[in-house]
Amino acid sequence: MKVQLFVPRGGYFAERWTKGSSMPPLGILYISAVLEKNGIEVKIVPADILNLGWPAIKQEVQSFEPDLIGVTSTTENRFQSFRLIRYAKKVFPSALTMLGGPHASMAPEDCLAHIPDLDIVVKGEGEMTVLELCQALDKRKDLAALEEIKGIYFKLNGQIISTPPRPPMQDLDSLPFPAFHLIPFEKYNFRFEVPGEGMLPAVNIMTSRGCPFNCNFCATPINWGRTVRMRSPQNVIEEIEFLIKTYGVRVIFFFDDTFNVSKKRVEEICDLILERRLDIFWKCDIRLDLIDKPLLRKMKEAGLFHLSFGLEAASERVRNEIVGKKINIDDFHHLVKWCNELDIIPNAFFIFSHPTETWEEAQETIKIIEKYKDEIEGSIAILHIYPGTPLEKTAKKMNILPRGFSWTKRHRSRIITLPAAQGDVPLFIDKLSWAQVSELIFRWSLTSRTKVSIFAKIPRILTNIRALGDIKRYLIMVLVLLKLKIKKLVKK
């Protein structure tokens, strides 16, 4: 059995990883490590980082002659993933095609129903699913062999078959470390700037899976489940030591959705870093109401230099009743204060245009951002709609996503996207006008500590214009930006 796994040419389309560097694809690396451990030949082709054109992709497929071609997908990069599936089937028809990753997990039937060249979708965690799938196909060379495999959707005789969900993996320590040796690690050039140290080589690792919280826009519970499963501190430290020794990394990005779900485990990880005198710096994403100053101080001692957390909205009504975040604003103020006292960079996430959010409520959020402009890094987004989330149901109910909408079909004029800045994902626009949304974005960009070049995005903006509505929205944005620039000049 030969398996070829692709990252599509566009990568993951995350804006912050497109400036000359990219994060290694952990999902594919974990699956590959499990396959390799079980004697299955696997090859990873990161078409994004290798900058492969379609002729080169064709050569990769034809030279390897795989039995199974897998492509990872996010909602942002889904069209690139779909195109790669179609292309792979065309150049090597005997191979079965498989789609995995977050988008496939959230919209498996939609993918299979509208992509004729797609044979299999893996839903959720892929390691054991893909392993069992390969073992079954190795014994029987037909799709009927897959009916006993949990966690997949596939087409059989023109019908979409869904098997029972695969239970979440409980013992994450049993997984081998990601197969970094199967990718050109040095080409990722993944680096972070650490104050006082400069740009240092970095790597991303995941130490837990799942999220117990219930934010209306978030797809994490669909992909990983609500029960948080955690690797042991010892297992985490062993991987860090391996990465330091093998790849010379100096910065660890803990890529967990909520690194601090267990205070005790964070303390134990910090204690081990200190005991073993690991020469690393690290960053992570946390839930801001699950941390206190003593824990934050210990994290700083162990190498923490950058901390990300979501407030989403300053309005208590929006935050608690609409988003479902249920966070006290005082916790936000305290955490920013502690970070500045301990010399940790605080990076707060904010989102505009929640369902029923009014202009007055959105103003509360932008005023918080402007108040803390010299004390935090702020990351903002217009609310994205992802498949399978509570927000998607709301969007369909409100006809923001119209009847018959498919995630496999290209942009329609009435569906608003900003591919150059926000990824090719539908935006949720409710009470706010586009001019108001634009003002919020530009007020943030004009105060952000992380300088954002609007003009640098113009080439991408022009290539992503698909309808008259796009032109109108971009013209509104230009007018709003000019208005704010003039206002700023007058104040001087």
Secondary structure, 3 states (H helix, E strand, C coil): CEEEEEECCCCCCCHHHCCCCCCCCHHHHHHHHHHHHCCCEEEEEECCCCCCCHHHHHHHHHHHCCCEEEEECCCCCHHHHHHHHHHHHHHCCCCEEEEECHHHHHCHHHHHHHCCCCCEEECCCCHHHHHHHHHHHHHCCCHHHHHHCCCEEEEECCEEEECCCCCCCCCHHHCCCCCHHHCCHHHHCCEEEECCCEEEEEEEECCEECCCCCCCCCCHHHHHCCCCEECCHHHHHHHHHHHHHHHCCCEEEECCCCCCCCHHHHHHHHHHHHHCCCCCEEEEEECHHHCCHHHHHHHHHCCEEEEEEEEECCCHHHHHHHHCCCCCHHHHHHHHHHHHHCCCEEEEEEEECCCCCCHHHHHHHHHHHHHCCCCCEEEEEECECCCCCHHHHHHHHCCCCCCCCCCCCCCCCCCCCEHHHHECCCECCCCCCHHHHHHHHHHHHHHCCCCCCCHHHHHHHHHCCCCHHHHHHHHHHHHHHHHHHHHHHHHC
